């Protein structure tokens, strides 16, 4: 099975397989994804000390929020767009707890 995804929905459907529980040990955070475009949507993922739950829709008080287009997010999830470069170019906007946001790359690594 290829770990590349073709859509935001497929990304969240397969997120449990790419989740790294060891990287999430001691992390208690809610990550909200606001992905614009026809194939986008709003999702939030609750990480609790090595476990996670995915939810459709917004969370009342996310720890960190990522905003970008759905197309760019799929590229980033597939390792074809560097998250740091996307942030620096304004393609990716992050609000909330930046330290927790930086942990995301280890918890939900991009596909190889």
C-alpha positions as CSV (number, residue, x, y, z in Angstrom):
1,X,0.0,0.0,0.0
2,X,1.3,3.4,-1.0
3,X,1.4,5.9,1.8
4,X,0.8,8.8,-0.6
5,X,-2.7,10.3,-0.3
6,X,-4.8,11.9,-3.1
7,X,-7.2,13.9,-1.0
8,X,-7.7,15.5,2.4
9,X,-10.4,12.9,3.2
10,X,-8.0,10.1,2.4
11,X,-5.3,11.8,4.6
12,X,-7.6,11.8,7.6
13,X,-9.0,8.3,6.8
14,X,-5.4,6.9,6.9
15,X,-4.1,9.1,9.7
16,X,-4.3,6.3,12.3
17,X,-1.7,4.3,10.2
18,X,0.7,7.2,10.0
19,X,0.3,8.3,13.7
20,X,3.5,7.8,15.8
21,X,2.3,7.0,19.3
22,X,5.9,7.3,20.7
23,X,6.2,10.8,19.5
24,X,2.9,11.7,21.2
25,X,3.9,10.4,24.6
26,X,3.3,13.1,27.2
27,X,1.5,15.3,24.5
28,X,-2.0,16.5,25.3
29,X,-3.2,18.8,22.5
30,X,-5.9,19.4,20.0
31,X,-4.7,20.1,16.5
32,X,-7.2,21.9,14.2
33,X,-6.9,21.7,10.4
34,X,-8.7,24.4,8.4
35,X,-8.2,23.4,4.8
36,X,-9.7,25.6,2.2
37,X,-11.0,24.6,-1.2
38,X,-13.6,22.2,-2.7
39,X,-11.9,19.2,-1.3
40,X,-11.0,20.7,2.0
41,X,-12.8,21.0,5.3
42,X,-12.3,21.5,9.0
43,X,-11.0,18.7,11.2
44,X,-9.5,18.4,14.6
45,X,-7.3,15.7,16.1
46,X,-7.2,15.2,19.8
47,X,-3.8,13.8,21.0
48,X,-3.7,12.4,24.5
49,X,-0.5,10.9,25.8
50,X,0.2,8.5,22.9
51,X,-3.4,8.1,21.6
52,X,-5.4,10.1,19.2
53,X,-9.0,10.7,18.0
54,X,-10.0,12.4,14.7
55,X,-13.2,14.5,14.6
56,X,-15.0,16.4,11.8
57,X,-15.6,20.0,12.4
58,X,-14.0,22.7,14.6
59,X,-13.0,22.3,18.2
60,X,-14.0,25.0,20.8
61,X,-10.4,25.6,22.0
62,X,-7.7,24.0,19.8
63,X,-4.1,24.0,21.1
64,X,-2.8,24.8,17.6
65,X,-4.6,25.6,14.3
66,X,-3.2,25.1,10.8
67,X,-4.7,26.9,7.9
68,X,-3.8,26.2,4.2
69,X,-5.4,25.1,1.0
70,X,-6.4,21.5,0.7
71,X,-4.2,21.1,-2.4
72,X,-1.1,22.4,-0.6
73,X,-1.9,20.3,2.5
74,X,-2.1,17.1,0.4
75,X,1.3,18.0,-1.1
76,X,2.8,18.6,2.3
77,X,1.3,15.3,3.6
78,X,2.9,13.5,0.7
79,X,6.3,15.1,1.4
80,X,6.2,17.2,-1.8
81,X,5.9,20.5,0.0
82,X,8.2,21.4,3.0
83,X,6.1,22.6,5.9
84,X,8.8,25.1,7.1
85,X,9.1,26.6,3.6
86,X,5.3,26.7,3.2
87,X,5.1,28.5,6.6
88,X,7.8,31.0,5.5
89,X,6.1,31.7,2.2
90,X,2.7,32.2,3.8
91,X,1.1,29.1,2.3
92,X,0.7,27.6,5.8
93,X,-0.5,29.7,8.7
94,X,-0.2,28.4,12.3
95,X,-1.9,29.9,15.3
96,X,-1.9,28.9,18.9
97,X,0.8,27.0,20.7
98,X,3.8,27.0,18.4
99,X,5.8,24.5,20.5
100,X,2.9,22.0,20.2
101,X,2.5,22.8,16.5
102,X,6.2,21.9,15.9
103,X,5.7,18.5,17.5
104,X,3.2,17.6,14.8
105,X,5.8,16.7,12.3
106,X,7.0,13.8,14.5
107,X,3.5,12.8,15.5
108,X,2.0,12.9,12.0
109,X,5.1,12.5,9.7
110,X,4.7,13.2,6.0
111,X,4.7,10.2,3.6
112,X,8.0,9.1,2.2
